[in-house]
Amino acid sequence: MSQKEIEQLFNQLDTSVQLLQKELDVSYLEALSETGENILANKQPHQIDGLPSDETVGKLTQLYQDIKLDSMEPEEIRKAIQLALLKGSKMDVLQPNHQMTPDAIGFIFNYLIEKLISEKDKTIRLLDPAVGMGNLLSTVYNGLLSKSISVEAEGIDNDDLLITLASVNTVMQRQSVTLTHQDSIQDLLIDPVDVIVSDLPVGYYPLDEKASKFKTAAKNGHSYAHHLFIEQSLYYLKNGGFGIFLVPAQLFETDETPALLKMIQEEAFLQGMLNLPNELFKTKNSRKSILLIQKKGDNAKQAKQVLLAQIPDFKNQKAMLQFMKEVDSWKKENI
C-alpha cells in the first residue's frame, strides 16, 4: 500500500472541498459529498445558477484531472477518503451516532466473519442497516475480498448526507454495494443475507407506533433504537446467519434488558460478547462491545460456552495474537 498515493488523494479531495466550501457556504462533509459526486460524474464540476464560479470550476476541473483512481487499490482509496471523513467529522462536530467507525473495529469484525462463515462460502451477502458513511461496511468488504471471498453488500441509512457520502465512498472504491436511503425500522425490500454488521445508533427511537410492532418495544415511552435494530436485523438474516453489532458495553444492564434477552432467545443464539479496549473511549458510559448472535435454523446451535472476552489494546501484538488463538479454540469447540 502506497502511503504517498493515499496522502496525495486526500490532499486533492481536501483542496477541492475547501474551494467548494468557500464558494457554496456549506459544511466540510457537504462539500466532500459534492466533490465526490463531481469526480464520479466524469470529473465535471456541477454548477447551478453560476455557483461555483467559472474560475473555481476551472480550478476544480484541473484538480480532478490529476486524480487517478484507476491506478489505486480500493483500500488505498478508502484510506484517503477516511482521512477526509475524519477531518470533516471534527470540523462539522458530528453527533456520536454519526461518527465514523474506527478501522481497528472494522478489522475485528472482519476477523470474526472469516472465522464464523463456512470455509465453503466463496460468496456472501452482507448488510449494514445503519451504514452511515460506509467505512465499516467497506472495510469488511475489502477484507473479505483479500481472502478471495466475493461480496454482495447492501447498506441502509435514513440520513441523506451520510448515505450520499457512503455512495461516494463505495463507488470510488469500485465496490458492489447497493445503498438505500430509508429508516431501517420500516419494512425492508431486501433478500435475506448471510451476515449483518453494524455500528448501531444508540438512543431512543422517536416513532412509538412503529416501535410498538417489535418484541423489544418499551412498555412505556420511547424504545431503544439499538434494541429495535438488533431485532429487525434478525428478521433479514438467513437461517444460521450471523449478526455482529457494535453496542453499548452496558447493553444488558438496563430496565429493557429482559425484553431484549427474551427476543434473542426466541429468534437466535447469543454466541458472544467481546469488550473493546477501554483506551478507545473517553468515559465509562461511552464504552462499546461487540455482540455476536446467530439466527436459529440451518444446523445453528447454542455454543456450549458463550464467547466472553476482553479484546486487548490493539497496539499489543502479543496479546492480540493470544486473543485470536482463544477465538480459534472457541470456534473449533463451539461452532
DACOR-V887308 format. One record per residue. N is the residue number from 1. PHI is phi as a letter, one per 40 degrees, with the letter a starting at -180 (none if undefined). Layout:
# DACOR-V887308
{{N:PHI} {N:PHI}}
This chain:
# DACOR-V887308
{{1:none} {2:c} {3:c} {4:c} {5:c} {6:c} {7:c} {8:c} {9:c} {10:d} {11:c} {12:c} {13:c} {14:c} {15:c} {16:c} {17:c} {18:c} {19:c} {20:c} {21:d} {22:c} {23:c} {24:b} {25:f} {26:b} {27:c} {28:c} {29:c} {30:c} {31:c} {32:c} {33:d} {34:c} {35:c} {36:c} {37:c} {38:c} {39:c} {40:c} {41:c} {42:f} {43:g} {44:b} {45:c} {46:c} {47:b} {48:b} {49:f} {50:g} {51:b} {52:c} {53:c} {54:d} {55:c} {56:c} {57:d} {58:c} {59:c} {60:c} {61:d} {62:c} {63:c} {64:c} {65:c} {66:c} {67:c} {68:b} {69:c} {70:c} {71:c} {72:b} {73:c} {74:d} {75:c} {76:c} {77:c} {78:d} {79:c} {80:c} {81:c} {82:d} {83:d} {84:c} {85:c} {86:c} {87:c} {88:c} {89:c} {90:c} {91:c} {92:c} {93:f} {94:c} {95:c} {96:d} {97:c} {98:b} {99:c} {100:c} {101:c} {102:c} {103:d} {104:d} {105:c} {106:d} {107:c} {108:c} {109:d} {110:c} {111:c} {112:c} {113:c} {114:d} {115:c} {116:c} {117:c} {118:c} {119:c} {120:c} {121:c} {122:b} {123:a} {124:b} {125:b} {126:b} {127:b} {128:b} {129:c} {130:b} {131:c} {132:f} {133:c} {134:g} {135:c} {136:c} {137:c} {138:c} {139:c} {140:c} {141:d} {142:c} {143:c} {144:c} {145:d} {146:c} {147:b} {148:g} {149:b} {150:c} {151:b} {152:b} {153:b} {154:b} {155:b} {156:b} {157:a} {158:c} {159:c} {160:c} {161:c} {162:c} {163:c} {164:c} {165:c} {166:c} {167:c} {168:d} {169:d} {170:c} {171:c} {172:c} {173:c} {174:g} {175:c} {176:c} {177:b} {178:c} {179:b} {180:b} {181:c} {182:a} {183:c} {184:c} {185:c} {186:c} {187:c} {188:b} {189:c} {190:b} {191:c} {192:d} {193:b} {194:c} {195:a} {196:b} {197:b} {198:a} {199:c} {200:c} {201:c} {202:b} {203:h} {204:c} {205:c} {206:c} {207:c} {208:c} {209:c} {210:c} {211:c} {212:c} {213:c} {214:c} {215:c} {216:c} {217:c} {218:c} {219:c} {220:b} {221:g} {222:c} {223:c} {224:c} {225:c} {226:c} {227:c} {228:c} {229:c} {230:c} {231:c} {232:d} {233:c} {234:c} {235:c} {236:b} {237:c} {238:c} {239:d} {240:g} {241:c} {242:b} {243:b} {244:b} {245:b} {246:c} {247:b} {248:c} {249:d} {250:c} {251:d} {252:b} {253:b} {254:b} {255:c} {256:c} {257:d} {258:d} {259:c} {260:c} {261:c} {262:c} {263:c} {264:c} {265:c} {266:c} {267:b} {268:a} {269:b} {270:c} {271:b} {272:a} {273:a} {274:b} {275:c} {276:c} {277:d} {278:c} {279:c} {280:c} {281:b} {282:c} {283:b} {284:c} {285:c} {286:c} {287:c} {288:b} {289:b} {290:b} {291:c} {292:b} {293:b} {294:b} {295:c} {296:c} {297:h} {298:f} {299:g} {300:c} {301:a} {302:c} {303:d} {304:c} {305:b} {306:c} {307:c} {308:b} {309:a} {310:b} {311:c} {312:c} {313:d} {314:c} {315:c} {316:c} {317:c} {318:c} {319:c} {320:c} {321:c} {322:c} {323:d} {324:c} {325:c} {326:c} {327:c} {328:d} {329:c} {330:c} {331:c} {332:c} {333:c} {334:b} {335:b}}
